[in-house]
């Protein structure tokens, strides 16, 4: 295998495989502007995307790719993809047991702390899986990287990879980007001490660390200062540790306006739009588009909508809440329970307020991207109220496609609030009364103000589209 100049490492790859009716392998590129933007840059220079095989078809693709065990790459339209067939037990321990059931909960500060977490001997075994998983990625990156290559490691699944690479290949230029928030040391420190240190030291193997928000940078620096006793410069955003100085940067990922508009212009979106318009009639629309995960705060969003109907009865029969809550992390018990709560809450609101002519909440739990795009076009209000979010692209994509000058009601705990807060209606995600008042204000806002706010939201939302976002990080390694 030719050595690559740029390597991307992420749990999920840019393509997924499936098995055709004739038994052959087929592949489909992943959706979203982030994948498109990263591929568009990486294909200009010899590159490899290293990822995990997530399905049986992916595992077969990994096994059938040409070459030796560490050289299984598929050349898919200019982007070479190297899928790792990590043993299932190891993958489940690393991905579900540690990344999704511990690190995600810590970074989003989601634990019910009187009851969870409890890091016993079982978690130590899962941590061994997480370490093995990171080592598998590092091994593939070491084998595939040309001298002096640049490596872009993505997210909390692969926090240990930079340090492993630094030890094995000091010639490499390494970036690590965190797409989640970062917890302050008071919360991050609930992880077992050795685990917390290994995570921080693993990431500090990079030359540069990237985050979506200055708030997450500050929290990471505070963790380094308290847990590692590292020399931290908050003004310059640097950490000196192990004889090296590591730079931290803010790269606030924006929406891909061109791709969004192209995707929204097709006949499938038009058909979904017609179906939605028929379902909601001439009512005003409050829209939310989320995965059903704990950090998205869907239940309190529904409670705020109910508060609106109770305290502002003039909106009964005149507004509909389109709540798209798509399945997420069904292998984590807390998420299954949360999905049930979302469904029950929507049914309760409809039972309390619905009439023969009006359904207050239209809840959809089946993932449908064209329907989401159509809802952006029709929204009068876009509700984005996460408890905590690294960025939140919905807050940026919605205004771009809005045809009704939708007003953004946005949690101040979303990373996107740094850029969009001045032009949105910011809310405390825990305060359903405040959120209900913001919904009322948004629905009642004069047209001129709605238009002015949306125009400025779009300007901020597309300031750093995925292609430029990735280019910035690669340039920072030069």
Buried (B, 14 or more C-beta within 10 A) or exposed (E): BEEBBBBBBBBBBBBBBBBEEEEEBBBEBBEBBBBBBBBBBBBEEBBBBBBBBBEEBBBBBBEEBEEEEBEBBBEBEEBBBBBBBBEEEBBBBBBBBBBBBBBBBBBBBBBEEEEBBEBEEEBEEBBBBBBBBBBBBBBBBBBBBBEEBBBBBBBBBBBBBBBBBBEBBEEBBBBBBBBBBBBBBEBBBBBBEEBBBBBBBBBBBBBBBBBBBBBBBBBBBBBBBBBBEBEBEEEEBBBBBBEEEBBBBBBBBBBBBEBBEEBBEEEBBBEBBEEBEEEBEEBBBBBBBBBBBBBBBBBBBBBBBBBBBEEBEEBBBEBBBBBBBBBBBEEBEBBEEBBEEBBEBBEBBBEEBBEEEBBBBBBBBEEBBBBBBBBBBBBBBBBBBBBBBBBBBBBBBBBBBBEBBBBBBBBEBBBBBBBBBEBBBBBBBEBBBBBBBBBBEBBEBEEEEBEEBBEBBBEBBBBBBBBBBBBBBBEBBE
